[in-house]
């Protein structure tokens, strides 16, 4: 089963050094949305302090597969 790494950034980078085994890329996309929602739910002040948040998903070779970006405007 492939391992996916969910790195987060809000002005500071927080690398995922352990990764998560998931069956496929679709499962990784679903998990990235969970990571995004959990971090924003648990740390809303951090988001508003930087007005941006990013989840970047890489594979075991550290190749970027996709990212999700959230920005505040206003």
mmCIF file as gemmi writes it, N, C-alpha and C atoms, coordinates in Angstrom:
data_model
loop_
_atom_site.group_PDB
_atom_site.id
_atom_site.type_symbol
_atom_site.label_atom_id
_atom_site.label_alt_id
_atom_site.label_comp_id
_atom_site.label_asym_id
_atom_site.label_entity_id
_atom_site.label_seq_id
_atom_site.pdbx_PDB_ins_code
_atom_site.Cartn_x
_atom_site.Cartn_y
_atom_site.Cartn_z
_atom_site.occupancy
_atom_site.B_iso_or_equiv
_atom_site.pdbx_formal_charge
_atom_site.auth_seq_id
_atom_site.auth_asym_id
_atom_site.pdbx_PDB_model_num
ATOM 1 N N . UNK Axp A 1 ? 0.847 -1.174 0 1 0 ? 1 A 1
ATOM 2 C CA . UNK Axp A 1 ? 0 0 0 1 0 ? 1 A 1
ATOM 3 C C . UNK Axp A 1 ? 0.895 1.241 0 1 0 ? 1 A 1
ATOM 4 N N . UNK Axp A 2 ? 0.601 2.227 -0.849 1 0 ? 2 A 1
ATOM 5 C CA . UNK Axp A 2 ? 1.446 3.423 -0.898 1 0 ? 2 A 1
ATOM 6 C C . UNK Axp A 2 ? 1.331 4.281 0.358 1 0 ? 2 A 1
ATOM 7 N N . UNK Axp A 3 ? 2.394 5.015 0.618 1 0 ? 3 A 1
ATOM 8 C CA . UNK Axp A 3 ? 2.426 5.925 1.764 1 0 ? 3 A 1
ATOM 9 C C . UNK Axp A 3 ? 2.382 7.357 1.225 1 0 ? 3 A 1
ATOM 10 N N . UNK Axp A 4 ? 1.503 8.153 1.823 1 0 ? 4 A 1
ATOM 11 C CA . UNK Axp A 4 ? 1.33 9.546 1.44 1 0 ? 4 A 1
ATOM 12 C C . UNK Axp A 4 ? 1.705 10.44 2.611 1 0 ? 4 A 1
ATOM 13 N N . UNK Axp A 5 ? 2.29 11.596 2.292 1 0 ? 5 A 1
ATOM 14 C CA . UNK Axp A 5 ? 2.756 12.529 3.308 1 0 ? 5 A 1
ATOM 15 C C . UNK Axp A 5 ? 1.971 13.832 3.169 1 0 ? 5 A 1
ATOM 16 N N . UNK Axp A 6 ? 1.423 14.307 4.281 1 0 ? 6 A 1
ATOM 17 C CA . UNK Axp A 6 ? 0.554 15.476 4.307 1 0 ? 6 A 1
ATOM 18 C C . UNK Axp A 6 ? 1.278 16.621 5.021 1 0 ? 6 A 1
ATOM 19 N N . UNK Axp A 7 ? 1.964 17.444 4.257 1 0 ? 7 A 1
ATOM 20 C CA . UNK Axp A 7 ? 2.716 18.57 4.792 1 0 ? 7 A 1
ATOM 21 C C . UNK Axp A 7 ? 1.775 19.772 4.883 1 0 ? 7 A 1
ATOM 22 N N . UNK Axp A 8 ? 1.843 20.5 5.977 1 0 ? 8 A 1
ATOM 23 C CA . UNK Axp A 8 ? 0.995 21.675 6.139 1 0 ? 8 A 1
ATOM 24 C C . UNK Axp A 8 ? 1.862 22.922 6.266 1 0 ? 8 A 1
ATOM 25 N N . UNK Axp A 9 ? 1.262 24.05 5.882 1 0 ? 9 A 1
ATOM 26 C CA . UNK Axp A 9 ? 1.982 25.316 5.943 1 0 ? 9 A 1
ATOM 27 C C . UNK Axp A 9 ? 0.996 26.458 6.172 1 0 ? 9 A 1
ATOM 28 N N . UNK Axp A 10 ? 1.352 27.323 7.107 1 0 ? 10 A 1
ATOM 29 C CA . UNK Axp A 10 ? 0.54 28.508 7.391 1 0 ? 10 A 1
ATOM 30 C C . UNK Axp A 10 ? 1.437 29.732 7.523 1 0 ? 10 A 1
ATOM 31 N N . UNK Axp A 11 ? 2.486 29.763 6.738 1 0 ? 11 A 1
ATOM 32 C CA . UNK Axp A 11 ? 3.555 30.747 6.902 1 0 ? 11 A 1
ATOM 33 C C . UNK Axp A 11 ? 4.78 30.058 7.481 1 0 ? 11 A 1
ATOM 34 N N . UNK Axp A 12 ? 4.525 28.985 8.205 1 0 ? 12 A 1
ATOM 35 C CA . UNK Axp A 12 ? 5.566 28.071 8.699 1 0 ? 12 A 1
ATOM 36 C C . UNK Axp A 12 ? 5.258 26.706 8.11 1 0 ? 12 A 1
ATOM 37 N N . UNK Axp A 13 ? 6.291 25.946 7.785 1 0 ? 13 A 1
ATOM 38 C CA . UNK Axp A 13 ? 6.101 24.628 7.188 1 0 ? 13 A 1
ATOM 39 C C . UNK Axp A 13 ? 6.179 23.556 8.265 1 0 ? 13 A 1
ATOM 40 N N . UNK Axp A 14 ? 5.221 22.633 8.222 1 0 ? 14 A 1
ATOM 41 C CA . UNK Axp A 14 ? 5.182 21.514 9.157 1 0 ? 14 A 1
ATOM 42 C C . UNK Axp A 14 ? 5.215 20.221 8.347 1 0 ? 14 A 1
ATOM 43 N N . UNK Axp A 15 ? 6.416 19.647 8.171 1 0 ? 15 A 1
ATOM 44 C CA . UNK Axp A 15 ? 6.513 18.438 7.358 1 0 ? 15 A 1
ATOM 45 C C . UNK Axp A 15 ? 5.949 17.214 8.078 1 0 ? 15 A 1
ATOM 46 N N . UNK Axp A 16 ? 5.323 16.366 7.314 1 0 ? 16 A 1
ATOM 47 C CA . UNK Axp A 16 ? 4.828 15.079 7.802 1 0 ? 16 A 1
ATOM 48 C C . UNK Axp A 16 ? 5.952 14.075 7.579 1 0 ? 16 A 1
ATOM 49 N N . UNK Axp A 17 ? 6.587 13.645 8.635 1 0 ? 17 A 1
ATOM 50 C CA . UNK Axp A 17 ? 7.741 12.745 8.514 1 0 ? 17 A 1
ATOM 51 C C . UNK Axp A 17 ? 7.346 11.264 8.559 1 0 ? 17 A 1
ATOM 52 N N . UNK Axp A 18 ? 6.12 10.97 8.999 1 0 ? 18 A 1
ATOM 53 C CA . UNK Axp A 18 ? 5.679 9.581 9.126 1 0 ? 18 A 1
ATOM 54 C C . UNK Axp A 18 ? 4.863 9.112 7.933 1 0 ? 18 A 1
ATOM 55 N N . UNK Axp A 19 ? 4.003 9.961 7.431 1 0 ? 19 A 1
ATOM 56 C CA . UNK Axp A 19 ? 3.14 9.577 6.329 1 0 ? 19 A 1
ATOM 57 C C . UNK Axp A 19 ? 2.022 8.64 6.778 1 0 ? 19 A 1
ATOM 58 N N . UNK Axp A 20 ? 1.145 8.348 5.833 1 0 ? 20 A 1
ATOM 59 C CA . UNK Axp A 20 ? -0.005 7.492 6.09 1 0 ? 20 A 1
ATOM 60 C C . UNK Axp A 20 ? -0.177 6.537 4.935 1 0 ? 20 A 1
ATOM 61 N N . UNK Axp A 21 ? -0.325 5.267 5.232 1 0 ? 21 A 1
ATOM 62 C CA . UNK Axp A 21 ? -0.591 4.287 4.179 1 0 ? 21 A 1
ATOM 63 C C . UNK Axp A 21 ? -2.059 4.361 3.791 1 0 ? 21 A 1
ATOM 64 N N . UNK Axp A 22 ? -2.293 4.513 2.492 1 0 ? 22 A 1
ATOM 65 C CA . UNK Axp A 22 ? -3.649 4.595 1.961 1 0 ? 22 A 1
ATOM 66 C C . UNK Axp A 22 ? -3.717 3.784 0.672 1 0 ? 22 A 1
ATOM 67 N N . UNK Axp A 23 ? -4.901 3.323 0.309 1 0 ? 23 A 1
ATOM 68 C CA . UNK Axp A 23 ? -4.999 2.442 -0.862 1 0 ? 23 A 1
ATOM 69 C C . UNK Axp A 23 ? -4.695 3.113 -2.194 1 0 ? 23 A 1
ATOM 70 N N . UNK Axp A 24 ? -5 4.424 -2.332 1 0 ? 24 A 1
ATOM 71 C CA . UNK Axp A 24 ? -4.804 5.053 -3.638 1 0 ? 24 A 1
ATOM 72 C C . UNK Axp A 24 ? -4.86 6.575 -3.514 1 0 ? 24 A 1
ATOM 73 N N . UNK Axp A 25 ? -4.669 7.237 -4.652 1 0 ? 25 A 1
ATOM 74 C CA . UNK Axp A 25 ? -4.654 8.691 -4.682 1 0 ? 25 A 1
ATOM 75 C C . UNK Axp A 25 ? -5.996 9.292 -4.273 1 0 ? 25 A 1
ATOM 76 N N . UNK Axp A 26 ? -7.074 8.655 -4.634 1 0 ? 26 A 1
ATOM 77 C CA . UNK Axp A 26 ? -8.397 9.163 -4.247 1 0 ? 26 A 1
ATOM 78 C C . UNK Axp A 26 ? -8.553 9.183 -2.728 1 0 ? 26 A 1
ATOM 79 N N . UNK Axp A 27 ? -8.053 8.178 -2.061 1 0 ? 27 A 1
ATOM 80 C CA . UNK Axp A 27 ? -8.089 8.15 -0.595 1 0 ? 27 A 1
ATOM 81 C C . UNK Axp A 27 ? -7.204 9.251 -0.021 1 0 ? 27 A 1
ATOM 82 N N . UNK Axp A 28 ? -6.073 9.528 -0.673 1 0 ? 28 A 1
ATOM 83 C CA . UNK Axp A 28 ? -5.193 10.603 -0.219 1 0 ? 28 A 1
ATOM 84 C C . UNK Axp A 28 ? -5.879 11.962 -0.371 1 0 ? 28 A 1
ATOM 85 N N . UNK Axp A 29 ? -6.619 12.144 -1.46 1 0 ? 29 A 1
ATOM 86 C CA . UNK Axp A 29 ? -7.354 13.405 -1.654 1 0 ? 29 A 1
ATOM 87 C C . UNK Axp A 29 ? -8.399 13.588 -0.556 1 0 ? 29 A 1
ATOM 88 N N . UNK Axp A 30 ? -9.113 12.539 -0.236 1 0 ? 30 A 1
ATOM 89 C CA . UNK Axp A 30 ? -10.12 12.614 0.825 1 0 ? 30 A 1
ATOM 90 C C . UNK Axp A 30 ? -9.451 12.908 2.162 1 0 ? 30 A 1
ATOM 91 N N . UNK Axp A 31 ? -8.317 12.281 2.43 1 0 ? 31 A 1
ATOM 92 C CA . UNK Axp A 31 ? -7.606 12.509 3.689 1 0 ? 31 A 1
ATOM 93 C C . UNK Axp A 31 ? -7.06 13.925 3.778 1 0 ? 31 A 1
ATOM 94 N N . UNK Axp A 32 ? -6.636 14.491 2.655 1 0 ? 32 A 1
ATOM 95 C CA . UNK Axp A 32 ? -6.128 15.868 2.656 1 0 ? 32 A 1
ATOM 96 C C . UNK Axp A 32 ? -7.227 16.843 3.065 1 0 ? 32 A 1
ATOM 97 N N . UNK Axp A 33 ? -8.443 16.597 2.627 1 0 ? 33 A 1
ATOM 98 C CA . UNK Axp A 33 ? -9.56 17.447 3.033 1 0 ? 33 A 1
ATOM 99 C C . UNK Axp A 33 ? -9.848 17.321 4.524 1 0 ? 33 A 1
ATOM 100 N N . UNK Axp A 34 ? -9.679 16.124 5.06 1 0 ? 34 A 1
ATOM 101 C CA . UNK Axp A 34 ? -9.862 15.915 6.5 1 0 ? 34 A 1
ATOM 102 C C . UNK Axp A 34 ? -8.778 16.671 7.275 1 0 ? 34 A 1
ATOM 103 N N . UNK Axp A 35 ? -7.529 16.56 6.817 1 0 ? 35 A 1
ATOM 104 C CA . UNK Axp A 35 ? -6.43 17.281 7.473 1 0 ? 35 A 1
ATOM 105 C C . UNK Axp A 35 ? -6.721 18.776 7.464 1 0 ? 35 A 1
ATOM 106 N N . UNK Axp A 36 ? -7.093 19.301 6.306 1 0 ? 36 A 1
ATOM 107 C CA . UNK Axp A 36 ? -7.398 20.721 6.185 1 0 ? 36 A 1
ATOM 108 C C . UNK Axp A 36 ? -8.5 21.142 7.153 1 0 ? 36 A 1
ATOM 109 N N . UNK Axp A 37 ? -9.585 20.407 7.162 1 0 ? 37 A 1
ATOM 110 C CA . UNK Axp A 37 ? -10.714 20.794 8.02 1 0 ? 37 A 1
ATOM 111 C C . UNK Axp A 37 ? -10.373 20.67 9.501 1 0 ? 37 A 1
ATOM 112 N N . UNK Axp A 38 ? -9.626 19.641 9.884 1 0 ? 38 A 1
ATOM 113 C CA . UNK Axp A 38 ? -9.266 19.465 11.295 1 0 ? 38 A 1
ATOM 114 C C . UNK Axp A 38 ? -8.339 20.568 11.788 1 0 ? 38 A 1
ATOM 115 N N . UNK Axp A 39 ? -7.349 20.906 10.977 1 0 ? 39 A 1
ATOM 116 C CA . UNK Axp A 39 ? -6.414 21.952 11.393 1 0 ? 39 A 1
ATOM 117 C C . UNK Axp A 39 ? -7.13 23.29 11.509 1 0 ? 39 A 1
ATOM 118 N N . UNK Axp A 40 ? -7.971 23.611 10.537 1 0 ? 40 A 1
ATOM 119 C CA . UNK Axp A 40 ? -8.696 24.881 10.594 1 0 ? 40 A 1
ATOM 120 C C . UNK Axp A 40 ? -9.685 24.909 11.758 1 0 ? 40 A 1
ATOM 121 N N . UNK Axp A 41 ? -10.318 23.781 12.026 1 0 ? 41 A 1
ATOM 122 C CA . UNK Axp A 41 ? -11.261 23.712 13.144 1 0 ? 41 A 1
ATOM 123 C C . UNK Axp A 41 ? -10.537 23.876 14.478 1 0 ? 41 A 1
ATOM 124 N N . UNK Axp A 42 ? -9.4 23.207 14.627 1 0 ? 42 A 1
ATOM 125 C CA . UNK Axp A 42 ? -8.686 23.197 15.903 1 0 ? 42 A 1
ATOM 126 C C . UNK Axp A 42 ? -7.821 24.437 16.132 1 0 ? 42 A 1
ATOM 127 N N . UNK Axp A 43 ? -7.451 25.132 15.035 1 0 ? 43 A 1
ATOM 128 C CA . UNK Axp A 43 ? -6.538 26.28 15.148 1 0 ? 43 A 1
ATOM 129 C C . UNK Axp A 43 ? -6.988 27.459 14.297 1 0 ? 43 A 1
ATOM 130 N N . UNK Axp A 44 ? -8.205 27.926 14.462 1 0 ? 44 A 1
ATOM 131 C CA . UNK Axp A 44 ? -8.675 29.017 13.597 1 0 ? 44 A 1
ATOM 132 C C . UNK Axp A 44 ? -7.851 30.291 13.74 1 0 ? 44 A 1
ATOM 133 N N . UNK Axp A 45 ? -7.335 30.563 14.93 1 0 ? 45 A 1
ATOM 134 C CA . UNK Axp A 45 ? -6.545 31.781 15.123 1 0 ? 45 A 1
ATOM 135 C C . UNK Axp A 45 ? -5.266 31.756 14.298 1 0 ? 45 A 1
ATOM 136 N N . UNK Axp A 46 ? -4.679 30.574 14.141 1 0 ? 46 A 1
ATOM 137 C CA . UNK Axp A 46 ? -3.467 30.447 13.327 1 0 ? 46 A 1
ATOM 138 C C . UNK Axp A 46 ? -3.763 30.79 11.872 1 0 ? 46 A 1
ATOM 139 N N . UNK Axp A 47 ? -4.902 30.307 11.375 1 0 ? 47 A 1
ATOM 140 C CA . UNK Axp A 47 ? -5.274 30.62 9.994 1 0 ? 47 A 1
ATOM 141 C C . UNK Axp A 47 ? -5.447 32.125 9.826 1 0 ? 47 A 1
ATOM 142 N N . UNK Axp A 48 ? -6.209 32.754 10.73 1 0 ? 48 A 1
ATOM 143 C CA . UNK Axp A 48 ? -6.465 34.18 10.589 1 0 ? 48 A 1
ATOM 144 C C . UNK Axp A 48 ? -5.214 35.016 10.809 1 0 ? 48 A 1
ATOM 145 N N . UNK Axp A 49 ? -4.272 34.535 11.573 1 0 ? 49 A 1
ATOM 146 C CA . UNK Axp A 49 ? -3.024 35.265 11.786 1 0 ? 49 A 1
ATOM 147 C C . UNK Axp A 49 ? -2.207 35.333 10.492 1 0 ? 49 A 1
ATOM 148 N N . UNK Axp A 50 ? -2.293 34.283 9.675 1 0 ? 50 A 1
ATOM 149 C CA . UNK Axp A 50 ? -1.498 34.221 8.441 1 0 ? 50 A 1
ATOM 150 C C . UNK Axp A 50 ? -2.362 34.372 7.188 1 0 ? 50 A 1
ATOM 151 N N . UNK Axp A 51 ? -3.661 34.209 7.334 1 0 ? 51 A 1
ATOM 152 C CA . UNK Axp A 51 ? -4.643 34.321 6.257 1 0 ? 51 A 1
ATOM 153 C C . UNK Axp A 51 ? -4.38 33.376 5.094 1 0 ? 51 A 1
ATOM 154 N N . UNK Axp A 52 ? -3.71 32.28 5.378 1 0 ? 52 A 1
ATOM 155 C CA . UNK Axp A 52 ? -3.511 31.248 4.36 1 0 ? 52 A 1
ATOM 156 C C . UNK Axp A 52 ? -3.201 29.929 5.041 1 0 ? 52 A 1
ATOM 157 N N . UNK Axp A 53 ? -3.511 28.873 4.347 1 0 ? 53 A 1
ATOM 158 C CA . UNK Axp A 53 ? -3.185 27.535 4.841 1 0 ? 53 A 1
ATOM 159 C C . UNK Axp A 53 ? -3.057 26.623 3.63 1 0 ? 53 A 1
ATOM 160 N N . UNK Axp A 54 ? -2.079 25.756 3.669 1 0 ? 54 A 1
ATOM 161 C CA . UNK Axp A 54 ? -1.844 24.854 2.544 1 0 ? 54 A 1
ATOM 162 C C . UNK Axp A 54 ? -1.566 23.439 3.052 1 0 ? 54 A 1
ATOM 163 N N . UNK Axp A 55 ? -2.119 22.467 2.363 1 0 ? 55 A 1
ATOM 164 C CA . UNK Axp A 55 ? -1.794 21.06 2.571 1 0 ? 55 A 1
ATOM 165 C C . UNK Axp A 55 ? -1.185 20.572 1.264 1 0 ? 55 A 1
ATOM 166 N N . UNK Axp A 56 ? 0.047 20.098 1.321 1 0 ? 56 A 1
ATOM 167 C CA . UNK Axp A 56 ? 0.715 19.539 0.151 1 0 ? 56 A 1
ATOM 168 C C . UNK Axp A 56 ? 0.915 18.057 0.399 1 0 ? 56 A 1
ATOM 169 N N . UNK Axp A 57 ? 0.526 17.254 -0.579 1 0 ? 57 A 1
ATOM 170 C CA . UNK Axp A 57 ? 0.635 15.802 -0.453 1 0 ? 57 A 1
ATOM 171 C C . UNK Axp A 57 ? 1.725 15.306 -1.39 1 0 ? 57 A 1
ATOM 172 N N . UNK Axp A 58 ? 2.657 14.539 -0.813 1 0 ? 58 A 1
ATOM 173 C CA . UNK Axp A 58 ? 3.747 13.96 -1.594 1 0 ? 58 A 1
ATOM 174 C C . UNK Axp A 58 ? 3.729 12.444 -1.44 1 0 ? 58 A 1
ATOM 175 N N . UNK Axp A 59 ? 4.469 11.793 -2.342 1 0 ? 59 A 1
ATOM 176 C CA . UNK Axp A 59 ? 4.604 10.346 -2.249 1 0 ? 59 A 1
ATOM 177 C C . UNK Axp A 59 ? 5.896 10.005 -1.508 1 0 ? 59 A 1
ATOM 178 N N . UNK Axp A 60 ? 6.224 8.728 -1.475 1 0 ? 60 A 1
ATOM 179 C CA . UNK Axp A 60 ? 7.415 8.282 -0.736 1 0 ? 60 A 1
ATOM 180 C C . UNK Axp A 60 ? 8.711 8.808 -1.333 1 0 ? 60 A 1
ATOM 181 N N . UNK Axp A 61 ? 8.689 9.171 -2.622 1 0 ? 61 A 1
ATOM 182 C CA . UNK Axp A 61 ? 9.867 9.742 -3.273 1 0 ? 61 A 1
ATOM 183 C C . UNK Axp A 61 ? 9.901 11.268 -3.14 1 0 ? 61 A 1
ATOM 184 N N . UNK Axp A 62 ? 9.009 11.816 -2.309 1 0 ? 62 A 1
ATOM 185 C CA . UNK Axp A 62 ? 8.884 13.248 -2.066 1 0 ? 62 A 1
ATOM 186 C C . UNK Axp A 62 ? 8.449 14.009 -3.32 1 0 ? 62 A 1
ATOM 187 N N . UNK Axp A 63 ? 7.753 13.342 -4.221 1 0 ? 63 A 1
ATOM 188 C CA . UNK Axp A 63 ? 7.19 13.989 -5.403 1 0 ? 63 A 1
ATOM 189 C C . UNK Axp A 63 ? 5.837 14.589 -5.035 1 0 ? 63 A 1
ATOM 190 N N . UNK Axp A 64 ? 5.653 15.856 -5.366 1 0 ? 64 A 1
ATOM 191 C CA . UNK Axp A 64 ? 4.378 16.513 -5.073 1 0 ? 64 A 1
ATOM 192 C C . UNK Axp A 64 ? 3.288 15.905 -5.949 1 0 ? 64 A 1
ATOM 193 N N . UNK Axp A 65 ? 2.213 15.472 -5.299 1 0 ? 65 A 1
ATOM 194 C CA . UNK Axp A 65 ? 1.077 14.908 -6.018 1 0 ? 65 A 1
ATOM 195 C C . UNK Axp A 65 ? -0.003 15.958 -6.227 1 0 ? 65 A 1
ATOM 196 N N . UNK Axp A 66 ? -0.264 16.75 -5.201 1 0 ? 66 A 1
ATOM 197 C CA . UNK Axp A 66 ? -1.234 17.838 -5.293 1 0 ? 66 A 1
ATOM 198 C C . UNK Axp A 66 ? -1.156 18.679 -4.026 1 0 ? 66 A 1
ATOM 199 N N . UNK Axp A 67 ? -1.807 19.831 -4.073 1 0 ? 67 A 1
ATOM 200 C CA . UNK Axp A 67 ? -1.906 20.659 -2.876 1 0 ? 67 A 1
ATOM 201 C C . UNK Axp A 67 ? -3.296 21.297 -2.843 1 0 ? 67 A 1
ATOM 202 N N . UNK Axp A 68 ? -3.703 21.647 -1.643 1 0 ? 68 A 1
ATOM 203 C CA . UNK Axp A 68 ? -4.941 22.379 -1.406 1 0 ? 68 A 1
ATOM 204 C C . UNK Axp A 68 ? -4.542 23.668 -0.697 1 0 ? 68 A 1
ATOM 205 N N . UNK Axp A 69 ? -5.003 24.787 -1.24 1 0 ? 69 A 1
ATOM 206 C CA . UNK Axp A 69 ? -4.666 26.091 -0.665 1 0 ? 69 A 1
ATOM 207 C C . UNK Axp A 69 ? -5.939 26.799 -0.244 1 0 ? 69 A 1
ATOM 208 N N . UNK Axp A 70 ? -5.87 27.425 0.927 1 0 ? 70 A 1
ATOM 209 C CA . UNK Axp A 70 ? -6.988 28.214 1.406 1 0 ? 70 A 1
ATOM 210 C C . UNK Axp A 70 ? -6.45 29.593 1.776 1 0 ? 70 A 1
ATOM 211 N N . UNK Axp A 71 ? -7.122 30.634 1.241 1 0 ? 71 A 1
ATOM 212 C CA . UNK Axp A 71 ? -6.714 32.011 1.487 1 0 ? 71 A 1
ATOM 213 C C . UNK Axp A 71 ? -7.9 32.819 1.986 1 0 ? 71 A 1
ATOM 214 N N . UNK Axp A 72 ? -7.622 33.76 2.867 1 0 ? 72 A 1
ATOM 215 C CA . UNK Axp A 72 ? -8.645 34.705 3.312 1 0 ? 72 A 1
ATOM 216 C C . UNK Axp A 72 ? -8.413 36.011 2.557 1 0 ? 72 A 1
ATOM 217 N N . UNK Axp A 73 ? -9.49 36.645 2.181 1 0 ? 73 A 1
ATOM 218 C CA . UNK Axp A 73 ? -9.403 37.916 1.479 1 0 ? 73 A 1
ATOM 219 C C . UNK Axp A 73 ? -10.281 38.923 2.209 1 0 ? 73 A 1
ATOM 220 N N . UNK Axp A 74 ? -9.628 39.794 2.923 1 0 ? 74 A 1
ATOM 221 C CA . UNK Axp A 74 ? -10.423 40.819 3.582 1 0 ? 74 A 1
ATOM 222 C C . UNK Axp A 74 ? -10.13 40.987 4.987 1 0 ? 74 A 1
